[in-house]
């Protein structure tokens, strides 16, 4: 994919400057590094990872990239000694490196930092492209799917733990801390877990505050501390009877399950999204197609992997699904006066169907 | 600070495009948003935050920025309907927005994404600058200091918990997981906590592996899950008697306390660093001034806040301290054959002195 992109754009190198918090960088290098490092891959198969002196030995041991250089190896400290500031010394080091490799045209990803882009563009023909690794990450290997399964199982355990807690504890913050600590102890990092009672639930990204009443959206998307892979799961737990909420929830459950039954290789994500809209509209709810500010106001889903949100989009302008993709299906309905509901599963796309990784009953009522 | 920068560079706007994982964006907007959003501030005081439709109401409620627009408000969706891809629609929306505001020259920070930089540079004069918010973040408000105090107290609790554990548990990974889980349950996220026994302790960034023996560096820098603020603390715990280590530790304790006694408004960070070097050199240890690879090989400290490492540097080329800054003081000594030691406190700079936020005895011996 990278080689055809380089050929296509008549470029010699694709480069990234990022830390491993950047999923594409981590995927490309298979290396965990907390500070930004430089990665280049050439049309002739050359690959080089440049790290600080301190990280060099570890990179040689742990990274997939075979050729490792330290900034020192490339003359960075000589420039510092000449009195240059760190940023100028850094950009000059990389420019010299690329010149040594006879680069004329270079591709950089969308999120490449401006300070380096600006200097490279003064020396080379630089084109900004969508990161090809983001496309390569869409279809998962069996090993990656195992990682996502592993987190999915931890999620189901955490949800069961949450349901027990909810019988006696109703403070959002306490619930969130307890659930996240439960996962953390087991090796999973969950952040911004949504535990949103009636009042908070009308806003899809409100993580929830204060006392949980009426019903609660539980939306969790932890990553494994070891592998970095995520999974994503939502259930709405009904605490007190409320016909409006139950009707909304039933419509979302029907939409989710119909959508999941459509998932297989070859179907377009947009068709799944529009089917979800059809179902919700048939019950009188408004959707993204009416550009409403209430109702179903987000996409049906997204890919999941090293990032919680990654390609493909299950939305307007979606793409054809391929076996091995891992996606979420998550219809929701939000009304300021009533509150919000959402149900979500993470599923693997297969040749002729799909596999749900986050199996749990859809309708959850407290105390049943 | 931003207005003078804009005036200085003859620019009309400073803009950021980032999520709240970016400390400067979070600081500027006082808003937590997981996906990238657009922030602009003008030389006339105009301020605007552009978010997705879904985040608009929450942004209006929670963000410090008064004027909020959604992408839809600015015509994004019309461009999508015309068949433009999301990225082109996005960049065009922002370019039109800036033109409406009569922008001619725009400042962007170092880490501004290349895809947007490239398009803006085709329409405006764009200059890459160090993010002015990074300078504004240096002096903390009383509220920010309270947040850092809160984490500092949690750290002291975690260290006491660690000391008890250490009496029966000596595996670095187990100790790290237990301490980090202890904090997580209480609402604090500690990552890469250094629990480094004799063998690992010689490398300042080695988090420690295997069995802890001889002595152990405990270095922790959690952030509050709620506020995002960090604190930073290190103690070296002596497990077995070792004269070389104890001598190094005593020198570091003296250097730390002398340095802290110098901290007050008006002193330069460089003077503090050089005083630390003086003391360590007086005991025969090598320091950064000799460019040695052993001895005192890092800076004396750094600012702490929304990031663990932020401005100011307490090092060569440091700057004058101001009341309200929160900094670390952390002399350490590292010798490959002997191991390393370090002691560190986080302190608030005051008009005529300082306040230590991480109060704990300096010399810690196991079992005392």
Interface residues (C-beta under 8 A of the other chain):
Chain A: X34 X54 X87 X108 X109 X110 X111 X112 X113 X114 X115 X117 X118 X128 X130 X173 X177 X178 X180 X181 X184 X185 X187 X189 X191 X192 X203 X204 X205 X206 X291 X293 X297 X298 X309 X316 X317 X336
Chain B: X32 X33 X34 X35 X53 X54 X55 X56 X57 X58 X72 X77 X80 X85 X86 X87 X108 X109 X110 X111 X112 X113 X114 X115 X117 X118 X128 X177 X180 X181 X184 X185 X186 X187 X189 X192 X203 X205 X225 X226
